Amino acid sequence: MRAEIITIGDELLIGQVVDTNSAWIAEQLNAYGIELYQITSVHDSREHIIAALDEAFGRADIVLTTGGLGPTKDDITKHVLCEYFGTHLIKDQRVRAHIEQLYKDRPDVLNRLTATQWLVPANAEILENRVGSAPLMVFHKEQKILASMPGVPYEMKIAMEEQILPYIGRTTVNILHKIVQVTGIAESSLAILLDEYEASMPSTLHLAYLPKDGIIRLRLSSYGELSESEMQTWFDRLKDLTKDYLLTDTDEPLEVIVGRLLQAKGATISTAESCTGGKLGVLLNKHPGSSAFYNGTVVSYATSVKEQVLGVSAELINVHTVVSEEVARAMAEGVRKLMRTDFAIATTGIASATGGYTKDEVGTVWIAWATPEDTYAECFHLGKLRDQITDRACIKALIGLLKIINQKS
């Protein structure tokens, strides 16, 4: 079974709003065994929406639309769908009762525009939108369906989980994905390493290379014709071939893997960040349960903070400069002592050609890892763009910590 997503709204096409909905929907469809064939974004334009619907129904069994369901004049999706499916709007008393209950403590919201939300297409099946006023609409076209949802992410997610996916039901197609994450090898070299493996794969298997910031995710996919045990056999071969570069055989973010390992050891982590400006701490604090292993971060961007808070000596900085192995080590050891943690990471680098640094020096980053037994440091050259440098520094920091933890296990 094949699906397409149509996201509706001018704001998506001018960059005012980033379409995070489609990526999330794609994950849910995949889990249900539904292949996502295409994602299309269109203007709040009758002609554009109708053309997109025609094209999507020509390719897919399920069409999912998001956006354009508000009560204002620029939200035209409901009216266009009425036209497309040859129907008209009628009052739905269930939707009205829901909206009146939803806004019972906000009588100012129950105005003539809100009243248009309980007008629904006569030939659509209306599903409950528990957290919003826009009704969820399902249309049938021969053996195909269209489900229309709000564009607000939290409303859309609840609609998908509680109404749309159960409505569609699970299919018999068994889509399987397995992931390994590797580092320390170029994508082209990895492809050469796996050349014979790929050549021997059955046509029902597909291997995708997904590189980002020093990590390559290898996604092995089967679309309905391999058993789980057969898939596992191929996956085990892939892991064996990449064992010298293997980070993990899961699709979890590195910070989740690191956090789980620290928690299993009953260990804690802190960070001292100069060039990364707290990004590493944000990653470590991003997921529930991080309080069990993450103690805190010192954003030591200024030299005075390195000296006064982390205890890095002025003499060390004067001799070696702030972007040096010696200072990175001192920062890591200082924050580990300050926060009383088992492990600590420090980052110090040059993210822009300011403060006397040249363009050639931009991208130089020293990272240090302090442990109960020793302190390690390594220099990296991570590009020329500020965000690229800091994002890559965080990844390198987590990779290094992961290796250290695994070596000590």
Sequence and secondary structure as in RCSB ss.txt:
>XXXX:A:sequence
MRAEIITIGDELLIGQVVDTNSAWIAEQLNAYGIELYQITSVHDSREHIIAALDEAFGRADIVLTTGGLGPTKDD
ITKHVLCEYFGTHLIKDQRVRAHIEQLYKDRPDVLNRLTATQWLVPANAEILENRVGSAPLMVFHKEQKILASMP
GVPYEMKIAMEEQILPYIGRTTVNILHKIVQVTGIAESSLAILLDEYEASMPSTLHLAYLPKDGIIRLRLSSYGE
LSESEMQTWFDRLKDLTKDYLLTDTDEPLEVIVGRLLQAKGATISTAESCTGGKLGVLLNKHPGSSAFYNGTVVS
YATSVKEQVLGVSAELINVHTVVSEEVARAMAEGVRKLMRTDFAIATTGIASATGGYTKDEVGTVWIAWATPEDT
YAECFHLGKLRDQITDRACIKALIGLLKIINQKS
>XXXX:A:secstr
 EEEEEEE HHHHTTSS   HHHHHHHHHHHTT EEEEEEEE S HHHHHHHHHHHHTT SEEEEES  SSSTT 
 HHHHHHHHTT  EEE HHHHHHHHHHTTT GGG STTGGGGGEEETTSEEE  TTSSS EEEEEETTEEEEEE 
SSHHHHHHHIIIIIHHHH   S  EEEEEEEEESS HHHHHHHTHHHHHHS TTEEEEEEEETTEEEEEEEEESS
S HHHHHHHHHHHHHHTTTTEEESS S HHHHHHHHHHHHT  EEEEESTTTTHHHHHHTSSTTGGGTEEEEEE 
 SHHHHHHTT   HHHHHHH SSSHHHHHHHHHHHHHHHT SEEEEEEE  SS TT  TTTTTEEEEEEE SS E
EEEEEE  SSHHHHHHHHHHHHHHHHHHHHHHH 
